[in-house]
Amino acid sequence: MAFLRSSDPDTHGPSEGACFLYVLPCAYEDLLKLGFSRHPLERMQALHPRYYEFFDLDRALLVETDTVRDARDLELRFGRALTEHGAPSPLTVRREAAGHTEWYRGAYRRLADEARQLRAQGHVVHEPLRPWLRKQLENHAQGLYDWAVALLESVQHEPAQLDAPELVGLRRRVVDALDAYVALDLDLDQHLPPALSQWQRMRVR
């Protein structure tokens, strides 16, 4: 959703600033995405609207680096070593998010071992990824609230309008965004206007 977007849309941008190498295994098959980004949460969201279900957050990991160049170098190093593991991207991944490259099958154990070696060398490694993601969503809570207020204004403060057939696309985007908080055990009541919070509770009954 828009409240998670940063001013840096390009994960392969200039090399200034901290960055992350990410390893994102799929939840239900032996397939993973390798890459780098300054904003891993936004990258995951761009790849799949229900990233918190599509990826296995208990095996996914991030390696922090000081610069984008460092993260890119790690991605290239690992990718070259995984040539024989190359695989096509899942059909459900958004190709417009450049999500069709750097997919590997049968490579998770090797990459996880590499990440643990990097941790031993002093890198900060977030493994599993779930606690890090939970913290990121908490940090975006004000943005979520402001987005929810604007959303309610667009439907005349009647969340039930989201259930109209002609708003199926908007409703899907709203549900995907709110379900992320539920999936990561965050209390939506604290982060939404009461009307939208009530709509959410009624929807999941």
C-alpha positions as CSV (number, residue, x, y, z in Angstrom):
1,M,0.0,0.0,0.0
2,A,1.0,3.6,-0.5
3,F,1.8,4.2,3.2
4,L,4.9,1.9,2.9
5,R,6.4,3.5,-0.2
6,S,9.7,5.4,0.2
7,S,11.3,8.0,-1.9
8,D,13.7,5.4,-3.2
9,P,11.9,3.2,-5.8
10,D,15.0,1.6,-7.2
11,T,16.6,-1.2,-5.2
12,H,19.5,-1.1,-7.6
13,G,20.2,2.6,-7.1
14,P,23.2,4.6,-6.1
15,S,25.6,3.1,-3.6
16,E,25.2,5.6,-0.7
17,G,23.6,4.4,2.5
18,A,23.0,1.2,4.3
19,C,21.5,-1.8,2.5
20,F,20.4,-5.4,3.0
21,L,21.1,-8.6,1.2
22,Y,17.9,-10.7,1.4
23,V,17.2,-14.4,1.1
24,L,13.4,-15.0,0.8
25,P,12.4,-18.7,0.6
26,C,8.9,-19.5,-0.6
27,A,6.6,-20.9,2.0
28,Y,5.4,-24.0,0.2
29,E,8.2,-25.1,-2.2
30,D,11.9,-25.3,-2.3
31,L,12.4,-22.0,-4.1
32,L,13.9,-18.7,-3.0
33,K,14.6,-15.1,-4.1
34,L,18.0,-13.6,-3.6
35,G,18.6,-9.9,-3.9
36,F,19.4,-6.6,-2.2
37,S,17.5,-3.6,-1.2
38,R,17.6,-0.5,1.0
39,H,14.0,-1.2,2.0
40,P,13.4,-4.9,2.2
41,L,9.8,-4.6,3.5
42,E,8.8,-2.6,0.5
43,R,10.7,-5.0,-1.8
44,M,8.8,-7.9,-0.4
45,Q,5.5,-6.1,-0.8
46,A,6.4,-5.2,-4.4
47,L,7.1,-8.9,-5.2
48,H,3.9,-10.2,-3.8
49,P,0.9,-8.4,-2.1
50,R,0.7,-11.2,0.5
51,Y,4.4,-11.5,1.1
52,Y,3.8,-12.6,4.7
53,E,2.1,-15.8,3.4
54,F,4.0,-16.3,0.2
55,F,7.5,-16.2,1.8
56,D,8.5,-18.3,4.8
57,L,9.2,-15.6,7.4
58,D,10.7,-18.1,9.8
59,R,13.5,-19.0,7.4
60,A,13.9,-15.8,5.5
61,L,16.8,-13.6,6.5
62,L,18.6,-10.3,5.9
63,V,22.3,-9.4,6.0
64,E,23.0,-5.8,6.8
65,T,25.7,-4.0,4.9
66,D,27.2,-0.5,5.1
67,T,26.5,0.4,1.4
68,V,24.5,-0.8,-1.6
69,R,27.7,-1.8,-3.3
70,D,28.5,-4.2,-0.4
71,A,25.1,-5.8,-0.7
72,R,25.4,-6.0,-4.5
73,D,28.8,-7.6,-4.2
74,L,27.4,-10.2,-1.8
75,E,24.5,-10.9,-4.2
76,L,26.9,-11.3,-7.2
77,R,29.2,-13.6,-5.2
78,F,26.4,-15.8,-4.0
79,G,24.6,-15.8,-7.3
80,R,27.7,-17.0,-9.2
81,A,28.1,-19.9,-6.8
82,L,24.4,-20.9,-7.4
83,T,24.4,-21.0,-11.2
84,E,23.3,-24.7,-11.2
85,H,20.4,-23.8,-8.9
86,G,18.8,-21.2,-11.1
87,A,15.1,-21.5,-11.5
88,P,12.2,-19.6,-13.2
89,S,10.2,-17.2,-11.0
90,P,6.8,-18.2,-9.7
91,L,3.9,-17.1,-11.9
92,T,2.3,-15.2,-9.0
93,V,5.3,-12.9,-8.5
94,R,5.0,-9.4,-10.0
95,R,7.2,-9.3,-13.0
96,E,6.8,-5.5,-13.1
97,A,8.7,-5.4,-9.8
98,A,11.7,-7.0,-11.5
99,G,10.8,-10.2,-9.7
100,H,11.6,-12.6,-12.5
101,T,15.4,-12.9,-11.8
102,E,17.6,-14.3,-9.1
103,W,15.4,-17.3,-8.2
104,Y,17.0,-20.5,-7.0
105,R,15.9,-24.0,-6.2
106,G,17.7,-26.2,-3.6
107,A,19.9,-23.4,-2.5
108,Y,18.5,-22.4,0.9
109,R,20.8,-24.4,3.2
110,R,23.9,-23.1,1.4
111,L,22.8,-19.5,1.6
112,A,21.8,-19.8,5.3
113,D,25.2,-21.2,6.1
114,E,26.9,-18.3,4.2
115,A,24.8,-15.8,6.2
116,R,25.8,-17.4,9.5
117,Q,29.5,-17.2,8.5
118,L,28.9,-13.5,7.8
119,R,27.4,-13.1,11.2
120,A,30.5,-14.7,12.7
121,Q,32.5,-12.1,10.8
122,G,30.6,-9.3,12.4
123,H,27.7,-8.7,10.1
124,V,24.3,-8.1,11.6
125,V,22.0,-10.9,10.3
126,H,18.3,-10.9,10.9
127,E,17.3,-14.6,11.1
128,P,14.4,-15.4,11.3
129,L,13.0,-12.4,9.6
130,R,9.6,-12.3,11.4
131,P,10.8,-10.1,14.4
132,W,12.5,-7.6,12.1
133,L,9.3,-7.3,9.9
134,R,7.1,-6.9,12.9
135,K,9.3,-4.0,14.1
136,Q,9.1,-2.4,10.6
137,L,5.3,-2.6,10.6
138,E,5.2,-1.0,14.0
139,N,7.4,1.8,12.7
140,H,4.9,2.3,9.9
141,A,1.9,2.5,12.2
142,Q,1.4,6.2,11.9
143,G,1.5,5.9,8.1
144,L,-1.1,3.2,8.3
145,Y,-3.4,5.4,10.4
146,D,-3.0,8.3,8.0
147,W,-3.7,6.1,5.0
148,A,-6.7,4.6,6.7
149,V,-8.2,8.1,7.4
150,A,-7.7,9.0,3.7
151,L,-9.3,5.7,2.7
152,L,-12.4,6.3,4.9
153,E,-12.8,9.8,3.4
154,S,-12.8,8.2,-0.1
155,V,-15.8,6.0,0.9
156,Q,-17.7,8.7,2.8
157,H,-16.7,7.2,6.1
158,E,-18.7,4.1,5.4
159,P,-16.3,1.1,5.3
160,A,-19.1,-1.1,4.2
161,Q,-18.8,0.5,0.7
162,L,-15.6,-1.5,0.3
163,D,-17.8,-4.6,0.0
164,A,-19.3,-3.3,-3.2
165,P,-18.5,-5.4,-6.3
166,E,-17.1,-2.5,-8.2
167,L,-14.5,-1.8,-5.5
168,V,-13.1,-5.4,-5.5
169,G,-9.6,-4.2,-6.5
170,L,-9.5,-1.6,-3.7
171,R,-10.9,-4.0,-1.2
172,R,-8.2,-6.6,-2.1
173,R,-5.5,-4.0,-1.5
174,V,-6.9,-3.0,1.8
175,V,-7.3,-6.6,3.0
176,D,-3.8,-7.4,1.9
177,A,-2.3,-4.5,3.8
178,L,-4.3,-5.1,7.0
179,D,-3.7,-8.8,7.0
180,A,0.0,-8.2,7.2
181,Y,-0.5,-6.7,10.7
182,V,-2.6,-9.7,11.7
183,A,-0.1,-12.2,10.3
184,L,2.7,-10.6,12.4
185,D,0.6,-10.5,15.6
186,L,0.1,-6.7,15.8
187,D,-3.0,-5.2,17.3
188,L,-4.8,-3.4,14.5
189,D,-7.2,-1.6,16.9
190,Q,-4.3,0.5,18.0
191,H,-3.4,1.6,14.4
192,L,-6.8,2.2,12.7
193,P,-9.7,4.5,13.0
194,P,-12.6,2.7,14.9
195,A,-14.8,2.4,11.9
196,L,-12.2,0.6,9.8
197,S,-11.1,-1.5,12.7
198,Q,-14.7,-2.6,13.2
199,W,-15.0,-3.5,9.5
200,Q,-11.8,-5.5,9.7
201,R,-13.0,-7.5,12.7
202,M,-16.3,-8.2,11.0
203,R,-14.5,-9.4,7.9
204,V,-12.4,-12.0,9.7
205,R,-15.2,-13.5,11.8
